[in-house]
Amino acid sequence: MTATISANGFIEIPPLFRESDRVRDGQICDIERLGRGEYRLRVRADEEPARQSQSWLDILFDCPVRDWFEPAARRQTTDELPASCFE
């Protein structure tokens, strides 16, 4: 099969190869230069891209320290403000 390199240097892997090897969007690949005009492309294992696709909430829940957050002391509430502030 033939692939074309875009102006940005991207190579699109043909759908037949992606489907047979189960290559997904965003999956990380390693490229090794073997010689002039010869390259080897290796798709990394499934575990590695999963770490990158975690949401920030998943990362926070993985934190080993629990209950570390302490809210700041409030100096005043709206009840303590003079009425002229709301006019």
Phi and psi restraints in degrees (range 20) as a CNS / XPLOR table:
assign (resid 1 and name C) (resid 2 and name N)
       (resid 2 and name CA) (resid 2 and name C) 1.0 -116.9 20.0 2
assign (resid 2 and name N) (resid 2 and name CA)
       (resid 2 and name C) (resid 3 and name N) 1.0 139.3 20.0 2
assign (resid 2 and name C) (resid 3 and name N)
       (resid 3 and name CA) (resid 3 and name C) 1.0 -125.9 20.0 2
assign (resid 3 and name N) (resid 3 and name CA)
       (resid 3 and name C) (resid 4 and name N) 1.0 148.6 20.0 2
assign (resid 3 and name C) (resid 4 and name N)
       (resid 4 and name CA) (resid 4 and name C) 1.0 -110.4 20.0 2
assign (resid 4 and name N) (resid 4 and name CA)
       (resid 4 and name C) (resid 5 and name N) 1.0 138.2 20.0 2
assign (resid 4 and name C) (resid 5 and name N)
       (resid 5 and name CA) (resid 5 and name C) 1.0 -87.1 20.0 2
assign (resid 5 and name N) (resid 5 and name CA)
       (resid 5 and name C) (resid 6 and name N) 1.0 130.4 20.0 2
assign (resid 5 and name C) (resid 6 and name N)
       (resid 6 and name CA) (resid 6 and name C) 1.0 -77.7 20.0 2
assign (resid 6 and name N) (resid 6 and name CA)
       (resid 6 and name C) (resid 7 and name N) 1.0 173.6 20.0 2
assign (resid 6 and name C) (resid 7 and name N)
       (resid 7 and name CA) (resid 7 and name C) 1.0 -62.6 20.0 2
assign (resid 7 and name N) (resid 7 and name CA)
       (resid 7 and name C) (resid 8 and name N) 1.0 -25.3 20.0 2
assign (resid 7 and name C) (resid 8 and name N)
       (resid 8 and name CA) (resid 8 and name C) 1.0 -88.3 20.0 2
assign (resid 8 and name N) (resid 8 and name CA)
       (resid 8 and name C) (resid 9 and name N) 1.0 -0.3 20.0 2
assign (resid 8 and name C) (resid 9 and name N)
       (resid 9 and name CA) (resid 9 and name C) 1.0 89.0 20.0 2
assign (resid 9 and name N) (resid 9 and name CA)
       (resid 9 and name C) (resid 10 and name N) 1.0 11.9 20.0 2
assign (resid 9 and name C) (resid 10 and name N)
       (resid 10 and name CA) (resid 10 and name C) 1.0 -84.4 20.0 2
assign (resid 10 and name N) (resid 10 and name CA)
       (resid 10 and name C) (resid 11 and name N) 1.0 141.2 20.0 2
assign (resid 10 and name C) (resid 11 and name N)
       (resid 11 and name CA) (resid 11 and name C) 1.0 -116.3 20.0 2
assign (resid 11 and name N) (resid 11 and name CA)
       (resid 11 and name C) (resid 12 and name N) 1.0 127.4 20.0 2
assign (resid 11 and name C) (resid 12 and name N)
       (resid 12 and name CA) (resid 12 and name C) 1.0 -94.1 20.0 2
assign (resid 12 and name N) (resid 12 and name CA)
       (resid 12 and name C) (resid 13 and name N) 1.0 123.6 20.0 2
assign (resid 12 and name C) (resid 13 and name N)
       (resid 13 and name CA) (resid 13 and name C) 1.0 -77.5 20.0 2
assign (resid 13 and name N) (resid 13 and name CA)
       (resid 13 and name C) (resid 14 and name N) 1.0 128.6 20.0 2
assign (resid 13 and name C) (resid 14 and name N)
       (resid 14 and name CA) (resid 14 and name C) 1.0 -56.7 20.0 2
assign (resid 14 and name N) (resid 14 and name CA)
       (resid 14 and name C) (resid 15 and name N) 1.0 144.2 20.0 2
assign (resid 14 and name C) (resid 15 and name N)
       (resid 15 and name CA) (resid 15 and name C) 1.0 -53.8 20.0 2
assign (resid 15 and name N) (resid 15 and name CA)
       (resid 15 and name C) (resid 16 and name N) 1.0 -36.0 20.0 2
assign (resid 15 and name C) (resid 16 and name N)
       (resid 16 and name CA) (resid 16 and name C) 1.0 -59.7 20.0 2
assign (resid 16 and name N) (resid 16 and name CA)
       (resid 16 and name C) (resid 17 and name N) 1.0 -43.0 20.0 2
assign (resid 16 and name C) (resid 17 and name N)
       (resid 17 and name CA) (resid 17 and name C) 1.0 -69.9 20.0 2
assign (resid 17 and name N) (resid 17 and name CA)
       (resid 17 and name C) (resid 18 and name N) 1.0 -43.1 20.0 2
assign (resid 17 and name C) (resid 18 and name N)
       (resid 18 and name CA) (resid 18 and name C) 1.0 -60.6 20.0 2
assign (resid 18 and name N) (resid 18 and name CA)
       (resid 18 and name C) (resid 19 and name N) 1.0 -43.2 20.0 2
assign (resid 18 and name C) (resid 19 and name N)
       (resid 19 and name CA) (resid 19 and name C) 1.0 -68.4 20.0 2
assign (resid 19 and name N) (resid 19 and name CA)
       (resid 19 and name C) (resid 20 and name N) 1.0 -44.6 20.0 2
assign (resid 19 and name C) (resid 20 and name N)
       (resid 20 and name CA) (resid 20 and name C) 1.0 -69.2 20.0 2
assign (resid 20 and name N) (resid 20 and name CA)
       (resid 20 and name C) (resid 21 and name N) 1.0 -30.0 20.0 2
assign (resid 20 and name C) (resid 21 and name N)
       (resid 21 and name CA) (resid 21 and name C) 1.0 -100.7 20.0 2
assign (resid 21 and name N) (resid 21 and name CA)
       (resid 21 and name C) (resid 22 and name N) 1.0 2.7 20.0 2
assign (resid 21 and name C) (resid 22 and name N)
       (resid 22 and name CA) (resid 22 and name C) 1.0 55.9 20.0 2
assign (resid 22 and name N) (resid 22 and name CA)
       (resid 22 and name C) (resid 23 and name N) 1.0 46.9 20.0 2
assign (resid 22 and name C) (resid 23 and name N)
       (resid 23 and name CA) (resid 23 and name C) 1.0 -86.7 20.0 2
assign (resid 23 and name N) (resid 23 and name CA)
       (resid 23 and name C) (resid 24 and name N) 1.0 128.8 20.0 2
assign (resid 23 and name C) (resid 24 and name N)
       (resid 24 and name CA) (resid 24 and name C) 1.0 -111.3 20.0 2
assign (resid 24 and name N) (resid 24 and name CA)
       (resid 24 and name C) (resid 25 and name N) 1.0 163.6 20.0 2
assign (resid 24 and name C) (resid 25 and name N)
       (resid 25 and name CA) (resid 25 and name C) 1.0 -57.9 20.0 2
assign (resid 25 and name N) (resid 25 and name CA)
       (resid 25 and name C) (resid 26 and name N) 1.0 137.2 20.0 2
assign (resid 25 and name C) (resid 26 and name N)
       (resid 26 and name CA) (resid 26 and name C) 1.0 81.8 20.0 2
assign (resid 26 and name N) (resid 26 and name CA)
       (resid 26 and name C) (resid 27 and name N) 1.0 -4.4 20.0 2
assign (resid 26 and name C) (resid 27 and name N)
       (resid 27 and name CA) (resid 27 and name C) 1.0 -70.0 20.0 2
assign (resid 27 and name N) (resid 27 and name CA)
       (resid 27 and name C) (resid 28 and name N) 1.0 141.2 20.0 2
assign (resid 27 and name C) (resid 28 and name N)
       (resid 28 and name CA) (resid 28 and name C) 1.0 -86.9 20.0 2
assign (resid 28 and name N) (resid 28 and name CA)
       (resid 28 and name C) (resid 29 and name N) 1.0 137.5 20.0 2
assign (resid 28 and name C) (resid 29 and name N)
       (resid 29 and name CA) (resid 29 and name C) 1.0 -124.4 20.0 2
assign (resid 29 and name N) (resid 29 and name CA)
       (resid 29 and name C) (resid 30 and name N) 1.0 149.7 20.0 2
assign (resid 29 and name C) (resid 30 and name N)
       (resid 30 and name CA) (resid 30 and name C) 1.0 -107.3 20.0 2
assign (resid 30 and name N) (resid 30 and name CA)
       (resid 30 and name C) (resid 31 and name N) 1.0 136.9 20.0 2
assign (resid 30 and name C) (resid 31 and name N)
       (resid 31 and name CA) (resid 31 and name C) 1.0 -116.1 20.0 2
assign (resid 31 and name N) (resid 31 and name CA)
       (resid 31 and name C) (resid 32 and name N) 1.0 132.2 20.0 2
assign (resid 31 and name C) (resid 32 and name N)
       (resid 32 and name CA) (resid 32 and name C) 1.0 -121.7 20.0 2
assign (resid 32 and name N) (resid 32 and name CA)
       (resid 32 and name C) (resid 33 and name N) 1.0 131.5 20.0 2
assign (resid 32 and name C) (resid 33 and name N)
       (resid 33 and name CA) (resid 33 and name C) 1.0 -88.3 20.0 2
assign (resid 33 and name N) (resid 33 and name CA)
       (resid 33 and name C) (resid 34 and name N) 1.0 118.7 20.0 2
assign (resid 33 and name C) (resid 34 and name N)
       (resid 34 and name CA) (resid 34 and name C) 1.0 -90.4 20.0 2
assign (resid 34 and name N) (resid 34 and name CA)
       (resid 34 and name C) (resid 35 and name N) 1.0 -29.7 20.0 2
assign (resid 34 and name C) (resid 35 and name N)
       (resid 35 and name CA) (resid 35 and name C) 1.0 176.0 20.0 2
assign (resid 35 and name N) (resid 35 and name CA)
       (resid 35 and name C) (resid 36 and name N) 1.0 -175.7 20.0 2
assign (resid 35 and name C) (resid 36 and name N)
       (resid 36 and name CA) (resid 36 and name C) 1.0 -61.6 20.0 2
assign (resid 36 and name N) (resid 36 and name CA)
       (resid 36 and name C) (resid 37 and name N) 1.0 116.1 20.0 2
assign (resid 36 and name C) (resid 37 and name N)
       (resid 37 and name CA) (resid 37 and name C) 1.0 79.1 20.0 2
assign (resid 37 and name N) (resid 37 and name CA)
       (resid 37 and name C) (resid 38 and name N) 1.0 4.5 20.0 2
assign (resid 37 and name C) (resid 38 and name N)
       (resid 38 and name CA) (resid 38 and name C) 1.0 -121.7 20.0 2
assign (resid 38 and name N) (resid 38 and name CA)
       (resid 38 and name C) (resid 39 and name N) 1.0 128.0 20.0 2
assign (resid 38 and name C) (resid 39 and name N)
       (resid 39 and name CA) (resid 39 and name C) 1.0 -135.9 20.0 2
assign (resid 39 and name N) (resid 39 and name CA)
       (resid 39 and name C) (resid 40 and name N) 1.0 152.8 20.0 2
assign (resid 39 and name C) (resid 40 and name N)
       (resid 40 and name CA) (resid 40 and name C) 1.0 -118.8 20.0 2
assign (resid 40 and name N) (resid 40 and name CA)
       (resid 40 and name C) (resid 41 and name N) 1.0 129.0 20.0 2
assign (resid 40 and name C) (resid 41 and name N)
       (resid 41 and name CA) (resid 41 and name C) 1.0 -110.5 20.0 2
assign (resid 41 and name N) (resid 41 and name CA)
       (resid 41 and name C) (resid 42 and name N) 1.0 125.7 20.0 2
assign (resid 41 and name C) (resid 42 and name N)
       (resid 42 and name CA) (resid 42 and name C) 1.0 -123.3 20.0 2
assign (resid 42 and name N) (resid 42 and name CA)
       (resid 42 and name C) (resid 43 and name N) 1.0 128.4 20.0 2
assign (resid 42 and name C) (resid 43 and name N)
       (resid 43 and name CA) (resid 43 and name C) 1.0 -86.6 20.0 2
assign (resid 43 and name N) (resid 43 and name CA)
       (resid 43 and name C) (resid 44 and name N) 1.0 129.5 20.0 2
assign (resid 43 and name C) (resid 44 and name N)
       (resid 44 and name CA) (resid 44 and name C) 1.0 -70.8 20.0 2
assign (resid 44 and name N) (resid 44 and name CA)
       (resid 44 and name C) (resid 45 and name N) 1.0 163.5 20.0 2
assign (resid 44 and name C) (resid 45 and name N)
       (resid 45 and name CA) (resid 45 and name C) 1.0 -62.8 20.0 2
assign (resid 45 and name N) (resid 45 and name CA)
       (resid 45 and name C) (resid 46 and name N) 1.0 160.0 20.0 2
assign (resid 45 and name C) (resid 46 and name N)
       (resid 46 and name CA) (resid 46 and name C) 1.0 -64.1 20.0 2
assign (resid 46 and name N) (resid 46 and name CA)
       (resid 46 and name C) (resid 47 and name N) 1.0 -25.9 20.0 2
assign (resid 46 and name C) (resid 47 and name N)
       (resid 47 and name CA) (resid 47 and name C) 1.0 -66.7 20.0 2
assign (resid 47 and name N) (resid 47 and name CA)
       (resid 47 and name C) (resid 48 and name N) 1.0 -35.2 20.0 2
assign (resid 47 and name C) (resid 48 and name N)
       (resid 48 and name CA) (resid 48 and name C) 1.0 -68.0 20.0 2
assign (resid 48 and name N) (resid 48 and name CA)
       (resid 48 and name C) (resid 49 and name N) 1.0 -45.2 20.0 2
assign (resid 48 and name C) (resid 49 and name N)
       (resid 49 and name CA) (resid 49 and name C) 1.0 -68.0 20.0 2
assign (resid 49 and name N) (resid 49 and name CA)
       (resid 49 and name C) (resid 50 and name N) 1.0 -26.7 20.0 2
assign (resid 49 and name C) (resid 50 and name N)
       (resid 50 and name CA) (resid 50 and name C) 1.0 -61.9 20.0 2
assign (resid 50 and name N) (resid 50 and name CA)
       (resid 50 and name C) (resid 51 and name N) 1.0 -35.9 20.0 2
assign (resid 50 and name C) (resid 51 and name N)
       (resid 51 and name CA) (resid 51 and name C) 1.0 -63.6 20.0 2
assign (resid 51 and name N) (resid 51 and name CA)
       (resid 51 and name C) (resid 52 and name N) 1.0 -38.7 20.0 2
assign (resid 51 and name C) (resid 52 and name N)
       (resid 52 and name CA) (resid 52 and name C) 1.0 -72.5 20.0 2
assign (resid 52 and name N) (resid 52 and name CA)
       (resid 52 and name C) (resid 53 and name N) 1.0 -27.4 20.0 2
assign (resid 52 and name C) (resid 53 and name N)
       (resid 53 and name CA) (resid 53 and name C) 1.0 -88.3 20.0 2
assign (resid 53 and name N) (resid 53 and name CA)
       (resid 53 and name C) (resid 54 and name N) 1.0 5.1 20.0 2
assign (resid 53 and name C) (resid 54 and name N)
       (resid 54 and name CA) (resid 54 and name C) 1.0 -66.8 20.0 2
assign (resid 54 and name N) (resid 54 and name CA)
       (resid 54 and name C) (resid 55 and name N) 1.0 144.6 20.0 2
assign (resid 54 and name C) (resid 55 and name N)
       (resid 55 and name CA) (resid 55 and name C) 1.0 -79.0 20.0 2
assign (resid 55 and name N) (resid 55 and name CA)
       (resid 55 and name C) (resid 56 and name N) 1.0 163.9 20.0 2
assign (resid 55 and name C) (resid 56 and name N)
       (resid 56 and name CA) (resid 56 and name C) 1.0 -63.3 20.0 2
assign (resid 56 and name N) (resid 56 and name CA)
       (resid 56 and name C) (resid 57 and name N) 1.0 -29.3 20.0 2
assign (resid 56 and name C) (resid 57 and name N)
       (resid 57 and name CA) (resid 57 and name C) 1.0 -68.0 20.0 2
assign (resid 57 and name N) (resid 57 and name CA)
       (resid 57 and name C) (resid 58 and name N) 1.0 -40.9 20.0 2
assign (resid 57 and name C) (resid 58 and name N)
       (resid 58 and name CA) (resid 58 and name C) 1.0 -61.2 20.0 2
assign (resid 58 and name N) (resid 58 and name CA)
       (resid 58 and name C) (resid 59 and name N) 1.0 -40.1 20.0 2
assign (resid 58 and name C) (resid 59 and name N)
       (resid 59 and name CA) (resid 59 and name C) 1.0 -65.5 20.0 2
assign (resid 59 and name N) (resid 59 and name CA)
       (resid 59 and name C) (resid 60 and name N) 1.0 -41.6 20.0 2
assign (resid 59 and name C) (resid 60 and name N)
       (resid 60 and name CA) (resid 60 and name C) 1.0 -64.9 20.0 2
assign (resid 60 and name N) (resid 60 and name CA)
       (resid 60 and name C) (resid 61 and name N) 1.0 -38.7 20.0 2
assign (resid 60 and name C) (resid 61 and name N)
       (resid 61 and name CA) (resid 61 and name C) 1.0 -68.1 20.0 2
assign (resid 61 and name N) (resid 61 and name CA)
       (resid 61 and name C) (resid 62 and name N) 1.0 -23.1 20.0 2
assign (resid 61 and name C) (resid 62 and name N)
       (resid 62 and name CA) (resid 62 and name C) 1.0 -77.3 20.0 2
assign (resid 62 and name N) (resid 62 and name CA)
       (resid 62 and name C) (resid 63 and name N) 1.0 -9.3 20.0 2
assign (resid 62 and name C) (resid 63 and name N)
       (resid 63 and name CA) (resid 63 and name C) 1.0 -61.5 20.0 2
assign (resid 63 and name N) (resid 63 and name CA)
       (resid 63 and name C) (resid 64 and name N) 1.0 130.7 20.0 2
assign (resid 63 and name C) (resid 64 and name N)
       (resid 64 and name CA) (resid 64 and name C) 1.0 -74.6 20.0 2
assign (resid 64 and name N) (resid 64 and name CA)
       (resid 64 and name C) (resid 65 and name N) 1.0 -17.2 20.0 2
assign (resid 64 and name C) (resid 65 and name N)
       (resid 65 and name CA) (resid 65 and name C) 1.0 -95.8 20.0 2
assign (resid 65 and name N) (resid 65 and name CA)
       (resid 65 and name C) (resid 66 and name N) 1.0 120.6 20.0 2
assign (resid 65 and name C) (resid 66 and name N)
       (resid 66 and name CA) (resid 66 and name C) 1.0 -105.6 20.0 2
assign (resid 66 and name N) (resid 66 and name CA)
       (resid 66 and name C) (resid 67 and name N) 1.0 153.0 20.0 2
assign (resid 66 and name C) (resid 67 and name N)
       (resid 67 and name CA) (resid 67 and name C) 1.0 56.9 20.0 2
assign (resid 67 and name N) (resid 67 and name CA)
       (resid 67 and name C) (resid 68 and name N) 1.0 37.5 20.0 2
assign (resid 67 and name C) (resid 68 and name N)
       (resid 68 and name CA) (resid 68 and name C) 1.0 -87.3 20.0 2
assign (resid 68 and name N) (resid 68 and name CA)
       (resid 68 and name C) (resid 69 and name N) 1.0 -18.2 20.0 2
assign (resid 68 and name C) (resid 69 and name N)
       (resid 69 and name CA) (resid 69 and name C) 1.0 -75.1 20.0 2
assign (resid 69 and name N) (resid 69 and name CA)
       (resid 69 and name C) (resid 70 and name N) 1.0 130.5 20.0 2
assign (resid 69 and name C) (resid 70 and name N)
       (resid 70 and name CA) (resid 70 and name C) 1.0 -125.3 20.0 2
assign (resid 70 and name N) (resid 70 and name CA)
       (resid 70 and name C) (resid 71 and name N) 1.0 121.7 20.0 2
assign (resid 70 and name C) (resid 71 and name N)
       (resid 71 and name CA) (resid 71 and name C) 1.0 -66.2 20.0 2
assign (resid 71 and name N) (resid 71 and name CA)
       (resid 71 and name C) (resid 72 and name N) 1.0 147.9 20.0 2
assign (resid 71 and name C) (resid 72 and name N)
       (resid 72 and name CA) (resid 72 and name C) 1.0 -69.3 20.0 2
assign (resid 72 and name N) (resid 72 and name CA)
       (resid 72 and name C) (resid 73 and name N) 1.0 147.5 20.0 2
assign (resid 72 and name C) (resid 73 and name N)
       (resid 73 and name CA) (resid 73 and name C) 1.0 -68.1 20.0 2
assign (resid 73 and name N) (resid 73 and name CA)
       (resid 73 and name C) (resid 74 and name N) 1.0 134.7 20.0 2
assign (resid 73 and name C) (resid 74 and name N)
       (resid 74 and name CA) (resid 74 and name C) 1.0 -86.7 20.0 2
assign (resid 74 and name N) (resid 74 and name CA)
       (resid 74 and name C) (resid 75 and name N) 1.0 136.3 20.0 2
assign (resid 74 and name C) (resid 75 and name N)
       (resid 75 and name CA) (resid 75 and name C) 1.0 -88.3 20.0 2
assign (resid 75 and name N) (resid 75 and name CA)
       (resid 75 and name C) (resid 76 and name N) 1.0 -33.4 20.0 2
assign (resid 75 and name C) (resid 76 and name N)
       (resid 76 and name CA) (resid 76 and name C) 1.0 -154.0 20.0 2
assign (resid 76 and name N) (resid 76 and name CA)
       (resid 76 and name C) (resid 77 and name N) 1.0 159.2 20.0 2
assign (resid 76 and name C) (resid 77 and name N)
       (resid 77 and name CA) (resid 77 and name C) 1.0 -117.9 20.0 2
assign (resid 77 and name N) (resid 77 and name CA)
       (resid 77 and name C) (resid 78 and name N) 1.0 173.7 20.0 2
assign (resid 77 and name C) (resid 78 and name N)
       (resid 78 and name CA) (resid 78 and name C) 1.0 -66.0 20.0 2
assign (resid 78 and name N) (resid 78 and name CA)
       (resid 78 and name C) (resid 79 and name N) 1.0 -22.9 20.0 2
assign (resid 78 and name C) (resid 79 and name N)
       (resid 79 and name CA) (resid 79 and name C) 1.0 -66.2 20.0 2
assign (resid 79 and name N) (resid 79 and name CA)
       (resid 79 and name C) (resid 80 and name N) 1.0 -29.4 20.0 2
assign (resid 79 and name C) (resid 80 and name N)
       (resid 80 and name CA) (resid 80 and name C) 1.0 -87.5 20.0 2
assign (resid 80 and name N) (resid 80 and name CA)
       (resid 80 and name C) (resid 81 and name N) 1.0 -10.1 20.0 2
assign (resid 80 and name C) (resid 81 and name N)
       (resid 81 and name CA) (resid 81 and name C) 1.0 -78.6 20.0 2
assign (resid 81 and name N) (resid 81 and name CA)
       (resid 81 and name C) (resid 82 and name N) 1.0 145.2 20.0 2
assign (resid 81 and name C) (resid 82 and name N)
       (resid 82 and name CA) (resid 82 and name C) 1.0 -67.3 20.0 2
assign (resid 82 and name N) (resid 82 and name CA)
       (resid 82 and name C) (resid 83 and name N) 1.0 151.8 20.0 2
assign (resid 82 and name C) (resid 83 and name N)
       (resid 83 and name CA) (resid 83 and name C) 1.0 -62.0 20.0 2
assign (resid 83 and name N) (resid 83 and name CA)
       (resid 83 and name C) (resid 84 and name N) 1.0 -24.4 20.0 2
assign (resid 83 and name C) (resid 84 and name N)
       (resid 84 and name CA) (resid 84 and name C) 1.0 -65.6 20.0 2
assign (resid 84 and name N) (resid 84 and name CA)
       (resid 84 and name C) (resid 85 and name N) 1.0 -19.9 20.0 2
assign (resid 84 and name C) (resid 85 and name N)
       (resid 85 and name CA) (resid 85 and name C) 1.0 -69.3 20.0 2
assign (resid 85 and name N) (resid 85 and name CA)
       (resid 85 and name C) (resid 86 and name N) 1.0 -22.0 20.0 2
assign (resid 85 and name C) (resid 86 and name N)
       (resid 86 and name CA) (resid 86 and name C) 1.0 -102.7 20.0 2
assign (resid 86 and name N) (resid 86 and name CA)
       (resid 86 and name C) (resid 87 and name N) 1.0 5.4 20.0 2
